[in-house]
Amino acid sequence: MKLLIVEDEPGLRDSIREYFTEEGNICEIAANYETAYQKVSVYRYDCIILDITLPNGNGLDIIMTLKANRHPDGVLIISAKNSLDDRLLGLNLGADDYLTKPFHLAELRARLMAITRRKSFDGHQSVVFNEIKMDLAAKAVTVNNVPVKFTRKEYALMLYFIANKEKVISKNAIAEHLWGDEIDVADNFDFIYSHIKNVRKKLIDAGCNDYIHAVYGMGYKFGE
Amino acid sequence: MKLFQIYNRISLFTVVIIILITGIVYYYTISAILTYQIDKDLVVEENEVFDYVKLNHKLPQVFRSTDQQIYFRHANNEVVERRYINTDFKDVKDNENESGRGLISSVIVNNQNYEVRIIESKVETEDLIWIIFLITIALIVLIIATLFIINRVLIKKLWKPFYGTLEQVKQFNLTDKDTITLAGSKIDEFDELNNAVTSMSLRVKDDYKNLKHFIDNASHELLTPVAVINSKLDILIQTNDFNERQSELLGDLYETVSKLTRLNKAILLLSKIENNLITDDAQYVNIKRHIESSLNLFQELFINKNITLKTDLGDAIVMMSKSLLEVLINNLLSNAIRHNNYGGELIVSLNKYHLQIKNTGSETALDSKQIFQRFNKSAQSEGTGLGLTLVQQICTNYNFTLTYTFESPFHIFTITF
């Protein structure tokens, strides 16, 4: 996967790059409007992570350039502006998603995976992790081709885990993903624990390996 | 006491005193002038007597008119001092004593010393003084009456612009969008006051706006560093295995950052609502549907706290922004859950006219004046302290009324549409 990270704040830019740097990913960065503009004019990316408030320019112009040239790059806007107007404007211009700062990198990754999945037209409407297969159209999960019944939240949790496989995900990131960040009852994480317990039990009962590992005090890690 | 009451009192007092003093001065002046006149008459009369004696060498015949009497008395050897006296005047006709003015003098007739006493009635002088007194009283009464009328009619009218200004100042609300508009009056002082009030209100509004801008910008600018901290934490937890102590610390950090984020977002949202900047178009929404989806979202929390949920939801369609409705409902519901007891109860009822959320919780009523204040929260609360302020601000924007009551064991929040 080839990504372009357009972000003027170096701390955030480096974090994103580090989080996405892994085998099979190429992460390029642009710290300002000109660099970003030059890059998108020449190269194609699977997804562009775009901060719209940039020095010397507006990120929205980059989206317009892409759309005017009919480039298929996915665009994920990250912005500190949380007004519906900005969101609608960005999405209407052709951005694929809009994420408000601050966000969890796990959330960014899950959103980005969703975009690239949607963009791939090779019928990949499913996510596969070893013996687990998630059918995105039917919102169904199978383990070794045997269906496992998940609730809506359990399904969302599963998808979130697979998008962030091999990463430690904080409990806060999970809570905000499942319940939204408006709901500030996340001070009680017991219910995350019970959700995860259920998912784990269902997977193991279906003969799946135990991929969910608790990381003491912080969160969970999904992986081998 | 009203200003013009005080003013009237002072002016009335002063005017009455001045009139009284004038009256007294008049009295003395006029009576002095009149006495001087009478004294001159008396001297004329005395001279007549002297002339008569000189000519005839005998005393004139004594006659008594209605206003003048002359008496002669044999004085022998005593020395008669020439002097004026105030004395009684015997009115012959009415046989009454009136006040009079007399001149005592002496005349020698045929080597005989006589005392001459000439007395004139002063009754006319006294009549005059009496009239002056009546005029003075009438003047006082007239002035009081005039002041009273001026007070009632004119001053009320004169002060009208002042009361208009006062009313506007009373209704002045910093967060309102409209400014004070004051009509010009014909009175310079009031115009000056109006100008001062208008410019002050504009200045205050401007300052307030700047302050709000500052808060907005500050909250906004804070979001980026918070985003950096958040992302660095996300990276940090990937790095290695942490021991228990480190993990706990990291968990605490995460929670603090997320609290900071929520707080920041709540401040930004509140300021947006206060400034009517939610441009998300208002539309007809059925509150029932939103409550149902919120309850669905919160269901784990009910189960977790073993809260019994009772609902009685009718349709209620209002015209408002969807996102604000969500904020409203989520805040009320999450409060009702957060402050609930383990195994408590939550009752949500909705109809066309109002939404009511009743929950068990602490045994005592909350201070209904305090709870809607910013950052007012119970010591053990983990919230931002802005939830109810947000709810109230939204209600204010849409002209809903939000009330809190406590009917043991329920805390009840009611929104009337």
Interface residues (C-beta under 8 A of the other chain):
Chain A: E9 G11 L12 S15 I16 E18 Y19 A80 K81 N82 S83 L84 D85 K101 P102 F103 H104 L105 A106 K153 K167 V168 S170 K171 N172 A173 E176 W179 G180 D181 E182 I183 D184 V185 A186 D187 N188 D190 F191 S194 H195 V215 Y216 G217 M218 G219
Chain B: H220 L223 T224 P225 V226 A227 V228 I229 N230 S231 K232 L233 D234 I235 I237 Q238 F242 E244 S247 E248 L250 G251 Y254 E255 V257 S258 K259 T261 R262 K265 L268 K272 L277 I278 T279 D280 L297 F298 E300 L301 I303 N304 S323 E326 V327 N330 S334 I337 R338 E382 G383 T384
